[in-house]
Amino acid sequence: MSRIPDIDAFEERAAIAEYDGGLSRREAENLAARAQGFADADDYWQWLADYVTTKKIPA
């Protein structure tokens, strides 16, 4: 099953976790990525990079 990220939800969750939750930006992005089924923020950003470069939904 492919995970299709919701960029708006990712950014909103990360911002709330960072500013209201006191997490670092990295920790907040990891939290937001995991909420969408990704292992961490690196996995999330890699998915987006792959999509942009191939114009196909990564497996």
Secondary structure, DSSP 8 states (H G I E B T S, - for coil): ------HHHHHHHHHHHHHTT---HHHHHHHHHHHTT-SSHHHHHHHHHHHHHHSS---
